Amino acid sequence: MKDLFSHIRGAVVSTFVLAVVCCGLYPLIVFGISQVFFHDKANGSLIVDPNGTVRGSRLLGQEFAEAKYFHPRPSAAGNGYDAASSGGSNLGPTSQKLSDLIKDRVAAYRAENGLNDSQPVPADAVTASGSGLDPQISSRNAELQTARVAKARSLSEEKVRELIQRYTNPRDLGVFGEPGVNVLELNLALDQLR
């Protein structure tokens, strides 16, 4: 019986020590390191306007539908960029529903941006990302939307292209992925031109 209580006491003490280390000390150390070395990223990469209002995150897309804004990728995350419902549509490449959806999106994109019926449309303009929350669009997608945004805001296309260049993120480490334009940052910059 004495051995049993000795084992139980050892198990309880080791459980308590591991709980303090794993559930208390380790998270506090990681939190402290992240706040010191990666403060912006650790706090959600928030975008704050000049008035101090949080407008969103650099990491999450938002819905923009007005002609004066650049439009993001389509989202399959719930009711449009709902982070609680993040995920793709799970429609496969042989899905007729996906094929019809893309055809409809291509037609709408061409009509919205004044493109002719033979003009190629970037894939990111008509397909949702895997998470449904992608904050970036391709440089080509932004370029095709430039005329519409410039006209709606009574700006020169050259001024809008300058902003696109400013908010285009390069390839990761210079070689991975493609350059992308952060839609939220670009649209906020357009709003600040007033």
C-alpha positions as CSV (number, residue, x, y, z in Angstrom):
1,M,0.0,0.0,0.0
2,K,2.9,2.3,0.8
3,D,4.3,1.8,-2.7
4,L,0.9,2.6,-4.3
5,F,0.7,6.0,-2.5
6,S,4.4,6.7,-3.4
7,H,3.6,6.1,-7.1
8,I,0.4,8.2,-6.9
9,R,2.3,11.0,-5.1
10,G,5.0,10.9,-7.8
11,A,2.4,11.0,-10.6
12,V,0.6,13.9,-9.0
13,V,3.8,15.9,-8.4
14,S,5.1,15.3,-11.9
15,T,1.7,16.2,-13.4
16,F,1.7,19.4,-11.4
17,V,5.3,20.3,-12.4
18,L,4.6,19.6,-16.1
19,A,1.4,21.6,-15.9
20,V,3.3,24.6,-14.5
21,V,6.1,24.3,-17.1
22,C,4.0,23.4,-20.1
23,C,0.9,25.5,-19.4
24,G,2.5,28.4,-17.6
25,L,6.2,29.0,-18.1
26,Y,6.6,27.9,-21.7
27,P,3.7,29.9,-23.0
28,L,4.9,33.0,-21.1
29,I,8.4,32.7,-22.5
30,V,7.1,32.2,-26.1
31,F,4.7,35.2,-25.6
32,G,7.6,37.4,-24.3
33,I,9.9,36.4,-27.1
34,S,7.2,37.1,-29.8
35,Q,6.3,40.5,-28.2
36,V,10.0,41.5,-28.2
37,F,11.1,40.2,-31.6
38,F,7.9,39.9,-33.7
39,H,5.5,42.4,-32.1
40,D,3.5,43.3,-35.2
41,K,3.1,39.7,-36.3
42,A,2.3,38.4,-32.8
43,N,-0.5,40.9,-32.5
44,G,-2.2,40.0,-35.8
45,S,-0.4,42.2,-38.3
46,L,-3.1,44.8,-37.8
47,I,-3.5,47.7,-40.2
48,V,-4.3,50.9,-38.3
49,D,-5.5,54.1,-40.1
50,P,-4.2,57.5,-39.2
51,N,-7.1,58.0,-36.8
52,G,-6.0,55.0,-34.8
53,T,-8.8,52.8,-35.9
54,V,-8.0,49.1,-36.7
55,R,-9.1,48.5,-40.3
56,G,-8.1,44.8,-40.6
57,S,-5.2,42.5,-40.8
58,R,-2.5,42.3,-43.5
59,L,-3.1,38.5,-43.4
60,L,-6.8,38.4,-44.0
61,G,-8.8,39.4,-47.0
62,Q,-11.9,41.6,-46.8
63,E,-14.9,42.0,-49.2
64,F,-14.8,45.1,-51.4
65,A,-17.6,45.4,-54.0
66,E,-17.8,49.1,-55.0
67,A,-16.3,50.1,-58.4
68,K,-13.9,52.6,-56.6
69,Y,-12.1,49.7,-54.9
70,F,-9.9,46.9,-56.0
71,H,-11.7,43.6,-55.6
72,P,-10.1,40.6,-53.8
73,R,-10.2,37.0,-54.8
74,P,-13.5,35.3,-54.4
75,S,-14.0,33.7,-51.0
76,A,-15.4,30.3,-50.2
77,A,-15.2,31.1,-46.4
78,G,-18.8,31.3,-45.2
79,N,-20.5,34.6,-45.9
80,G,-17.6,36.3,-47.6
81,Y,-14.3,36.3,-45.8
82,D,-15.7,34.9,-42.6
83,A,-12.6,33.7,-40.7
84,A,-14.7,31.4,-38.5
85,S,-15.7,29.5,-41.7
86,S,-12.2,29.5,-43.3
87,G,-11.8,26.9,-46.0
88,G,-12.1,26.2,-49.7
89,S,-15.2,25.0,-51.6
90,N,-13.9,21.4,-51.9
91,L,-15.1,21.3,-55.5
92,G,-12.8,19.3,-57.6
93,P,-11.5,20.0,-61.1
94,T,-14.1,17.7,-62.7
95,S,-17.0,19.4,-60.9
96,Q,-19.6,20.9,-63.2
97,K,-20.7,23.2,-60.4
98,L,-17.1,24.6,-60.2
99,S,-16.9,24.9,-64.0
100,D,-20.2,26.8,-64.2
101,L,-19.2,29.0,-61.2
102,I,-15.9,30.0,-62.9
103,K,-17.6,30.7,-66.2
104,D,-20.0,33.0,-64.4
105,R,-17.2,34.7,-62.5
106,V,-15.1,35.2,-65.7
107,A,-18.1,36.8,-67.5
108,A,-18.8,39.1,-64.5
109,Y,-15.1,40.1,-64.2
110,R,-14.8,40.9,-67.9
111,A,-18.0,43.0,-67.8
112,E,-17.1,44.8,-64.5
113,N,-13.6,45.7,-65.8
114,G,-14.5,46.5,-69.4
115,L,-12.6,43.6,-71.0
116,N,-13.5,42.0,-74.3
117,D,-14.7,38.4,-74.5
118,S,-11.3,37.1,-75.6
119,Q,-9.2,38.8,-72.9
120,P,-7.6,36.3,-70.6
121,V,-8.7,36.6,-66.9
122,P,-6.2,35.8,-64.1
123,A,-7.0,32.6,-62.2
124,D,-7.0,34.4,-58.9
125,A,-9.8,36.7,-60.1
126,V,-12.2,33.8,-60.5
127,T,-11.1,31.1,-58.0
128,A,-11.1,31.1,-54.2
129,S,-7.9,30.4,-52.3
130,G,-7.6,27.3,-50.1
131,S,-8.4,29.3,-46.9
132,G,-10.9,31.6,-48.6
133,L,-9.2,34.5,-46.8
134,D,-6.3,35.4,-49.1
135,P,-5.5,39.1,-48.7
136,Q,-3.6,39.4,-52.0
137,I,-4.3,39.4,-55.7
138,S,-1.8,39.0,-58.5
139,S,-0.2,42.0,-60.2
140,R,-2.0,41.1,-63.4
141,N,-5.4,41.0,-61.6
142,A,-4.6,44.5,-60.1
143,E,-3.6,45.8,-63.5
144,L,-6.8,44.7,-65.1
145,Q,-8.8,46.5,-62.4
146,T,-6.8,49.7,-62.7
147,A,-9.0,51.5,-65.4
148,R,-12.2,50.8,-63.5
149,V,-10.8,52.1,-60.2
150,A,-9.1,55.1,-61.8
151,K,-12.4,56.1,-63.6
152,A,-14.5,55.6,-60.4
153,R,-12.2,57.8,-58.4
154,S,-11.4,60.4,-61.2
155,L,-7.7,59.6,-60.9
156,S,-5.1,59.0,-63.6
157,E,-4.3,55.4,-64.3
158,E,-0.7,56.2,-63.8
159,K,-1.4,57.4,-60.2
160,V,-3.2,54.1,-59.5
161,R,-0.4,52.1,-61.0
162,E,2.1,53.9,-58.7
163,L,0.0,52.8,-55.7
164,I,-0.2,49.2,-57.0
165,Q,3.6,49.2,-57.2
166,R,3.9,50.5,-53.6
167,Y,1.6,47.8,-52.2
168,T,3.0,44.9,-54.2
169,N,4.8,42.4,-52.0
170,P,7.8,40.7,-53.6
171,R,8.4,36.9,-53.8
172,D,9.2,35.3,-50.5
173,L,13.0,35.3,-50.1
174,G,13.2,36.5,-53.6
175,V,12.4,33.2,-55.2
176,F,9.2,31.6,-53.7
177,G,5.7,32.3,-54.9
178,E,4.6,35.2,-57.0
179,P,4.5,38.9,-56.2
180,G,1.1,39.9,-54.8
181,V,-0.8,43.1,-54.1
182,N,-2.4,43.5,-50.7
183,V,-5.9,44.6,-51.5
184,L,-6.8,46.1,-48.1
185,E,-3.6,48.2,-47.9
186,L,-4.1,49.4,-51.5
187,N,-7.7,50.3,-51.0
188,L,-6.9,52.2,-47.7
189,A,-4.2,54.1,-49.6
190,L,-6.7,55.0,-52.3
191,D,-9.1,56.3,-49.6
192,Q,-6.3,58.5,-48.1
193,L,-5.8,60.2,-51.4
194,R,-8.9,62.4,-50.9
